[in-house]
Amino acid sequence: MVSHFVRKKISRHFTRQNEIVFDNHIPSLELIEEKFRDIRELGIYLHIPFCNRICPYCPYNKEVFSKETSRKYKDAVMKEIDSYVPILANKPVTSFYIGGGTPTTMIGNGLVEIINYIYKRFNMNCFVHLESHPNHLTPPNLDAIEAMGVKYLSVGVEALQDRHLKYIERPYTVAEVKKNLERALARNFECINIDYLFDLPGQTVAEIEMAGRDMVNMGIHQAATYPLFRFPYTRLGRESKNNGNAIATMFRRRKFLKILEDIFYDSGFERSSVWAFTKKGTNKYCSVTVPLYLGLGVSGGSYLKDIFYINTFSVAEYIKAIEKEKPPIALSVDLSEEMQMAGWLYWRIYETRFRKSDFEERFKVSFDRKYGKQFNILTQIGFLKNGSDQIRLSDNGTFWIHAFEDFFSIDYINKLWGTSGFEPWPEKVVL
């Protein structure tokens, strides 16, 4: 109850809103076209909702793969693409990210056709960033992935000790992961990222150190290292008991992340986001920090400056809506300028560095006048370096400021994704 009150109070301070309300007011294509007129370039996110099996901790929208459903889904996504072609008006697409679910479940089942269609119908000025499963890195699949124009590949490894893989129900061993990654690293990808979970039950300092050294020794280009979040609407979240004192948990996670920081920095990596470390000289694999983007497919979210809308989370309802030539949009929210500023700042902090001039170009407001007091305090306690233009977070600042942000964002995800996962067409979600 106290945390709810504090969250509301602070959220109101930054957004000037008593609450953030997503409702089923569906923006028309004419309104969306109007929003696009002032957008010079954008990113595209494509959601593939299929997995061979459902992991107990995963908060993302997914269902068990079906070949028949995947083919119908391919046809529906291509029709959704058609609806946006006149709206985009040939604007350059400068990032293209395919997430899930497990996108590589659709290799041979429609993924190639969707990607080729996107490059045919939109003005694509980028390569593909693609999520994959370690077990899918077979020679034929890697041939197909390279042929699709994928230059940035992310592999959901998640753990590097067999006992932890067993706990999170990943269907492979560490030895198999290393063999499959070696096969992928022999190809011509610009960047191979692996996802790694830490703060697993009973995980030790020695195991964190061993995993960090293994990641470096495997020769990967980037590691995205996340603590295990227990979302209430996941199976692990429902089954887990209270994990103890929240403050103790945060300090334990800081200790584990510090170990990984030291290993990666000593091995020629640099921090590229709150959780990610990228080899110097490598273009990073990135999924979430594009300023403006269009979301395609089930649960795809679109952010167009002053509006955010999200497609239904139900694959069956998405396909049905597209077949009836209806928008698959389930919820939308109009964003005040204060909300846009708060969102912009959230993602720039996630990237750990940004320029005040970019904020001022976007909002026509002085950054120092808007946030100067707060950032001066953060500078004084060593959380960041505040230059004349560039702001760069320290490692401690990166962790603790984002922990403060997670106090809000994880609660928002629980409400928005949790509700959307159970109700295909919610009337309203209040954050």
C-alpha positions as CSV (number, residue, x, y, z in Angstrom):
1,M,0.0,0.0,0.0
2,V,2.8,2.4,0.9
3,S,4.7,1.5,-2.3
4,H,1.6,2.1,-4.4
5,F,1.2,5.6,-2.8
6,V,4.9,6.5,-3.4
7,R,4.8,5.2,-6.9
8,K,1.7,7.3,-7.7
9,K,3.3,10.4,-6.1
10,I,6.5,10.2,-8.0
11,S,4.8,9.3,-11.3
12,R,2.6,12.3,-11.0
13,H,5.7,14.5,-10.4
14,F,7.3,13.4,-13.7
15,T,4.3,13.0,-15.9
16,R,1.8,15.5,-14.4
17,Q,-0.8,12.8,-14.7
18,N,-2.8,11.3,-11.8
19,E,-2.9,8.1,-13.8
20,I,-2.0,6.7,-17.2
21,V,-5.0,5.1,-18.9
22,F,-4.9,2.8,-21.8
23,D,-8.3,2.3,-23.3
24,N,-9.9,0.6,-26.3
25,H,-10.2,3.9,-28.3
26,I,-8.7,2.7,-31.6
27,P,-6.9,5.3,-33.6
28,S,-8.0,5.5,-37.2
29,L,-5.6,4.9,-40.1
30,E,-6.2,8.6,-41.0
31,L,-5.0,9.7,-37.5
32,I,-2.0,7.4,-37.7
33,E,-1.1,8.8,-41.1
34,E,-1.3,12.3,-39.6
35,K,1.1,11.3,-36.8
36,F,3.6,10.0,-39.3
37,R,3.8,13.3,-41.2
38,D,6.3,14.8,-38.8
39,I,8.3,11.7,-38.4
40,R,11.5,11.7,-40.5
41,E,12.6,8.1,-39.8
42,L,11.5,5.2,-37.7
43,G,12.2,1.6,-36.5
44,I,10.1,-1.5,-37.0
45,Y,9.4,-4.2,-34.5
46,L,8.0,-7.5,-35.6
47,H,6.7,-9.9,-33.0
48,I,6.8,-13.7,-33.6
49,P,4.8,-15.2,-30.7
50,F,5.7,-18.9,-31.1
51,C,7.9,-21.1,-28.9
52,N,8.5,-24.8,-29.0
53,R,7.9,-24.8,-25.2
54,I,7.0,-22.2,-22.7
55,C,9.7,-21.1,-20.2
56,P,8.3,-20.5,-16.7
57,Y,10.0,-17.1,-16.1
58,C,9.3,-15.5,-19.5
59,P,7.1,-12.4,-19.4
60,Y,6.8,-11.9,-23.1
61,N,3.7,-12.8,-25.2
62,K,4.0,-16.3,-26.7
63,E,2.2,-19.6,-27.3
64,V,3.3,-23.1,-28.3
65,F,4.3,-23.3,-32.0
66,S,1.8,-24.7,-34.5
67,K,2.7,-25.0,-38.1
68,E,-0.9,-24.3,-39.3
69,T,-1.2,-21.3,-37.1
70,S,2.2,-19.9,-38.1
71,R,1.2,-20.0,-41.8
72,K,-2.1,-18.1,-41.0
73,Y,-0.1,-15.7,-38.9
74,K,2.3,-15.1,-41.8
75,D,-0.6,-14.1,-44.1
76,A,-2.1,-11.8,-41.4
77,V,1.2,-10.0,-40.8
78,M,1.6,-9.4,-44.5
79,K,-1.9,-7.9,-44.7
80,E,-1.0,-5.6,-41.7
81,I,2.1,-4.5,-43.6
82,D,0.0,-3.6,-46.6
83,S,-2.2,-1.4,-44.4
84,Y,0.8,0.7,-43.4
85,V,2.5,1.1,-46.8
86,P,0.6,4.3,-47.9
87,I,0.9,5.7,-44.3
88,L,4.7,5.4,-44.1
89,A,5.0,7.3,-47.4
90,N,8.4,5.7,-48.1
91,K,9.9,7.1,-44.9
92,P,13.3,5.5,-44.2
93,V,13.2,2.6,-41.7
94,T,16.6,2.7,-39.9
95,S,16.2,-0.2,-37.5
96,F,14.4,-3.6,-37.8
97,Y,14.1,-5.9,-34.8
98,I,12.4,-9.3,-34.7
99,G,11.5,-10.5,-31.2
100,G,9.3,-13.0,-29.6
101,G,8.5,-15.7,-28.5
102,T,11.2,-17.4,-30.6
103,P,11.3,-16.0,-34.1
104,T,13.4,-18.9,-35.4
105,T,10.5,-21.3,-34.9
106,M,9.1,-19.8,-38.1
107,I,12.2,-20.6,-40.2
108,G,10.6,-22.6,-43.1
109,N,7.1,-21.6,-41.8
110,G,6.7,-18.0,-43.1
111,L,9.5,-15.9,-41.6
112,V,11.5,-15.6,-44.8
113,E,8.3,-14.5,-46.7
114,I,7.5,-11.9,-44.0
115,I,11.0,-10.4,-44.1
116,N,11.2,-10.3,-47.9
117,Y,7.8,-8.7,-48.0
118,I,8.9,-6.0,-45.5
119,Y,11.9,-5.2,-47.6
120,K,9.8,-5.1,-50.7
121,R,7.1,-2.8,-49.3
122,F,9.0,-0.5,-47.0
123,N,12.0,1.8,-47.5
124,M,14.4,-0.3,-45.5
125,N,17.8,1.3,-44.6
126,C,19.1,-1.3,-42.2
127,F,19.9,-5.0,-41.5
128,V,17.9,-7.4,-39.4
129,H,18.2,-7.9,-35.7
130,L,16.9,-11.3,-34.8
131,E,16.3,-13.3,-31.6
132,S,17.0,-17.0,-31.7
133,H,17.1,-20.2,-29.6
134,P,20.4,-22.0,-29.0
135,N,18.9,-25.3,-30.3
136,H,18.0,-23.6,-33.6
137,L,21.6,-22.8,-34.5
138,T,21.9,-25.8,-36.9
139,P,23.8,-25.4,-40.2
140,P,20.6,-25.3,-42.3
141,N,19.0,-22.7,-40.0
142,L,22.1,-20.6,-40.0
143,D,22.2,-20.7,-43.8
144,A,18.6,-19.5,-43.8
145,I,19.2,-16.8,-41.1
146,E,22.1,-15.3,-43.1
147,A,20.1,-15.5,-46.4
148,M,17.4,-13.4,-44.7
149,G,19.8,-10.5,-44.2
150,V,20.3,-11.0,-40.5
151,K,23.5,-9.3,-39.4
152,Y,22.7,-9.0,-35.6
153,L,21.8,-12.2,-33.9
154,S,20.7,-12.7,-30.2
155,V,20.8,-16.1,-28.6
156,G,18.8,-16.8,-25.5
157,V,21.4,-18.8,-23.5
158,E,20.1,-17.6,-20.1
159,A,22.4,-19.6,-17.9
160,L,25.9,-21.2,-18.1
161,Q,25.7,-23.9,-15.4
162,D,23.6,-27.0,-16.0
163,R,21.9,-26.8,-12.6
164,H,20.5,-23.4,-13.4
165,L,19.5,-24.4,-16.9
166,K,17.5,-27.2,-15.3
167,Y,15.8,-24.8,-12.8
168,I,14.6,-22.4,-15.6
169,E,13.7,-25.4,-17.8
170,R,16.0,-24.7,-20.7
171,P,16.3,-27.9,-23.0
172,Y,20.0,-28.0,-23.5
173,T,23.3,-28.3,-21.6
174,V,26.2,-25.8,-21.3
175,A,28.3,-28.1,-23.6
176,E,25.6,-28.0,-26.3
177,V,25.3,-24.2,-26.0
178,K,29.0,-23.7,-26.5
179,K,29.0,-26.0,-29.5
180,N,26.1,-24.2,-31.2
181,L,27.5,-20.8,-30.5
182,E,30.8,-21.7,-31.9
183,R,29.0,-22.7,-35.1
184,A,27.2,-19.3,-35.3
185,L,30.4,-17.3,-34.5
186,A,32.1,-18.9,-37.5
187,R,29.6,-17.1,-39.7
188,N,29.7,-13.5,-40.9
189,F,27.4,-11.8,-38.4
190,E,28.2,-8.3,-37.3
191,C,27.2,-8.9,-33.7
192,I,26.2,-12.0,-31.8
193,N,24.6,-11.2,-28.5
194,I,23.7,-13.7,-25.7
195,D,21.1,-13.2,-23.1
196,Y,22.2,-14.3,-19.6
197,L,20.1,-14.3,-16.4
198,F,21.7,-13.8,-13.0
199,D,20.5,-13.8,-9.4
200,L,19.0,-17.2,-9.9
201,P,18.1,-19.2,-6.7
202,G,21.3,-20.2,-4.9
203,Q,23.6,-18.7,-7.5
204,T,27.1,-18.1,-6.1
205,V,29.8,-15.5,-6.7
206,A,32.0,-18.2,-8.1
207,E,29.3,-19.2,-10.6
208,I,28.9,-15.6,-11.8
209,E,32.6,-15.3,-12.2
210,M,32.8,-18.5,-14.2
211,A,29.9,-17.5,-16.4
212,G,31.4,-14.1,-17.1
213,R,34.7,-15.7,-18.1
214,D,32.9,-18.3,-20.3
215,M,31.0,-15.6,-22.1
216,V,34.3,-13.8,-22.9
217,N,36.1,-16.9,-23.9
218,M,33.4,-18.0,-26.3
219,G,34.2,-15.0,-28.4
220,I,30.7,-13.4,-28.4
221,H,30.4,-9.7,-29.4
222,Q,27.9,-8.7,-26.8
223,A,26.2,-10.0,-23.6
224,A,22.9,-8.8,-22.2
225,T,22.9,-9.7,-18.5
226,Y,19.6,-9.4,-16.7
227,P,18.5,-10.2,-13.1
228,L,15.7,-12.8,-12.9
229,F,12.5,-10.8,-12.5
230,R,9.5,-12.8,-11.2
231,F,6.5,-11.3,-13.0
232,P,3.3,-12.3,-11.2
233,Y,1.5,-13.5,-14.4
234,T,4.3,-16.0,-15.3
235,R,4.3,-19.5,-13.9
236,L,7.5,-18.8,-11.9
237,G,6.0,-15.7,-10.6
238,R,2.9,-17.5,-9.4
239,E,4.9,-20.4,-7.9
240,S,7.5,-18.3,-6.2
241,K,7.2,-17.3,-2.6
242,N,8.3,-13.9,-1.3
243,N,12.0,-13.6,-2.3
244,G,13.0,-11.8,1.0
245,N,13.9,-8.2,1.6
246,A,13.7,-6.1,-1.5
247,I,16.6,-3.9,-0.5
248,A,18.8,-7.0,0.2
249,T,17.9,-8.3,-3.2
250,M,19.0,-5.1,-4.9
251,F,22.4,-5.0,-3.1
252,R,22.9,-8.7,-4.0
253,R,22.2,-7.9,-7.7
254,R,24.5,-4.9,-7.6
255,K,27.3,-7.2,-6.3
256,F,26.7,-9.8,-9.0
257,L,26.6,-7.1,-11.8
258,K,29.8,-5.5,-10.5
259,I,31.5,-8.9,-11.0
260,L,30.3,-9.0,-14.6
261,E,31.3,-5.4,-15.2
262,D,34.9,-6.0,-14.1
263,I,35.2,-9.1,-16.2
264,F,33.8,-7.4,-19.4
265,Y,35.8,-4.2,-18.9
266,D,39.0,-6.1,-18.4
267,S,38.3,-8.0,-21.6
268,G,37.8,-5.0,-23.9
269,F,34.0,-4.6,-23.7
270,E,32.2,-1.4,-22.9
271,R,28.8,-0.8,-21.4
272,S,26.1,-0.2,-24.1
273,S,23.0,-0.2,-21.9
274,V,22.0,-0.8,-18.3
275,W,22.4,-4.6,-18.7
276,A,24.5,-5.0,-21.9
277,F,28.2,-5.0,-22.6
278,T,29.6,-4.8,-26.2
279,K,33.0,-5.4,-27.6
280,K,34.7,-2.2,-28.4
281,G,34.5,-1.5,-32.2
282,T,31.4,-3.6,-32.6
283,N,28.0,-2.2,-33.6
284,K,25.7,-3.2,-30.7
285,Y,22.7,-5.5,-31.0
286,C,19.8,-3.4,-29.7
287,S,16.1,-4.0,-29.3
288,V,14.4,-1.5,-27.2
289,T,15.8,2.0,-27.4
290,V,14.7,3.2,-30.8
291,P,13.0,6.7,-30.2
292,L,10.0,6.1,-32.6
293,Y,8.8,2.8,-34.0
294,L,6.0,0.8,-35.6
295,G,5.0,-2.6,-34.1
296,L,3.8,-5.3,-36.4
297,G,2.1,-8.6,-35.4
298,V,0.4,-9.8,-32.2
299,S,1.2,-7.6,-29.2
300,G,3.3,-5.2,-31.4
301,G,3.5,-1.8,-29.8
302,S,3.8,1.5,-31.8
303,Y,5.1,4.8,-30.5
304,L,4.5,7.8,-32.7
305,K,5.5,10.8,-30.5
306,D,2.2,11.6,-28.8
307,I,0.4,8.3,-29.1
308,F,1.2,4.8,-28.1
309,Y,-0.9,1.8,-29.2
310,I,-0.6,-1.9,-28.9
311,N,-2.1,-4.8,-30.9
312,T,-4.1,-7.6,-29.3
313,F,-2.0,-10.2,-27.4
314,S,-4.2,-13.1,-28.8
315,V,-2.9,-14.8,-32.0
316,A,-6.3,-16.1,-32.9
317,E,-8.0,-12.7,-32.4
318,Y,-5.2,-10.9,-34.3
319,I,-5.6,-13.2,-37.3
320,K,-9.4,-12.9,-37.1
321,A,-9.3,-9.1,-37.0
322,I,-6.9,-8.9,-40.0
323,E,-9.1,-11.3,-42.0
324,K,-12.1,-9.1,-41.3
325,E,-10.0,-6.1,-42.4
326,K,-10.2,-4.5,-39.0
327,P,-7.3,-2.9,-37.1
328,P,-5.8,-5.4,-34.6
329,I,-5.1,-2.6,-32.2
330,A,-6.4,-3.4,-28.7
331,L,-5.4,-0.4,-26.5
332,S,-4.0,3.1,-27.0
333,V,-3.0,6.1,-24.9
334,D,-2.5,9.7,-25.8
335,L,0.8,11.0,-24.5
336,S,1.1,14.5,-23.1
337,E,4.4,16.3,-23.6
338,E,5.3,15.7,-20.0
339,M,4.7,11.9,-20.6
340,Q,6.8,12.0,-23.8
341,M,9.6,13.7,-21.9
342,A,9.5,11.1,-19.1
343,G,9.5,8.3,-21.7
344,W,12.4,9.8,-23.6
345,L,14.4,10.3,-20.4
346,Y,13.7,6.7,-19.3
347,W,15.2,5.2,-22.5
348,R,18.1,7.5,-22.7
349,I,19.0,6.6,-19.1
350,Y,18.7,2.9,-20.2
351,E,21.4,3.6,-22.8
352,T,23.6,5.2,-20.0
353,R,24.5,8.3,-22.0
354,F,22.8,11.0,-24.0
355,R,23.0,14.5,-25.2
356,K,21.0,17.4,-23.8
357,S,20.9,18.9,-27.3
358,D,18.9,15.8,-28.5
359,F,16.3,16.5,-25.8
360,E,16.2,20.1,-26.7
361,E,15.8,19.4,-30.5
362,R,13.0,17.0,-29.8
363,F,11.0,19.1,-27.2
364,K,12.2,22.7,-27.8
365,V,12.9,23.0,-24.1
366,S,16.1,23.5,-22.2
367,F,17.2,20.2,-20.6
368,D,18.8,22.0,-17.7
369,R,15.7,24.1,-17.1
370,K,13.6,21.0,-17.1
371,Y,15.7,18.5,-15.2
372,G,18.7,20.5,-14.0
373,K,18.0,20.3,-10.2
374,Q,17.5,16.5,-10.2
375,F,20.6,15.9,-12.4
376,N,22.8,18.2,-10.3
377,I,22.0,16.1,-7.2
378,L,22.8,12.9,-9.2
379,T,26.1,14.5,-10.2
380,Q,27.0,15.4,-6.6
381,I,26.5,11.8,-5.4
382,G,28.6,10.4,-8.2
383,F,25.8,8.8,-10.2
384,L,26.7,10.6,-13.5
385,K,29.0,13.1,-15.2
386,N,27.0,16.2,-16.3
387,G,28.9,18.0,-19.1
388,S,27.9,21.0,-21.1
389,D,26.0,18.7,-23.5
390,Q,26.7,15.0,-22.8
391,I,25.4,13.2,-19.7
392,R,27.1,9.9,-18.9
393,L,26.1,7.6,-16.1
394,S,28.6,5.9,-13.8
395,D,28.3,2.2,-13.2
396,N,26.7,2.8,-9.8
397,G,24.4,5.5,-11.2
398,T,23.4,3.1,-14.1
399,F,22.3,0.4,-11.7
400,W,20.6,2.5,-8.9
401,I,18.9,5.0,-11.2
402,H,17.5,2.2,-13.3
403,A,16.4,0.3,-10.1
404,F,14.4,3.4,-9.3
405,E,12.9,3.4,-12.8
406,D,12.1,-0.3,-12.4
407,F,10.0,0.6,-9.4
408,F,7.5,2.0,-11.9
409,S,8.2,0.1,-15.2
410,I,7.9,-3.4,-13.8
411,D,4.6,-2.5,-12.1
412,Y,3.4,-1.0,-15.4
413,I,4.4,-4.2,-17.3
414,N,2.6,-6.4,-14.8
415,K,-0.6,-4.5,-15.3
416,L,-0.5,-3.9,-19.1
417,W,1.0,-7.2,-20.3
418,G,-0.7,-9.2,-17.5
419,T,-4.2,-7.9,-18.4
420,S,-3.6,-8.1,-22.2
421,G,-2.4,-11.7,-21.9
422,F,-5.7,-12.7,-20.3
423,E,-8.1,-10.3,-22.2
424,P,-7.7,-10.1,-26.0
425,W,-9.7,-6.8,-26.1
426,P,-9.4,-5.1,-22.7
427,E,-11.7,-2.1,-22.1
428,K,-9.2,-0.3,-20.0
429,V,-5.9,-0.7,-18.2
430,V,-5.0,1.9,-15.6
431,L,-1.3,2.4,-14.6
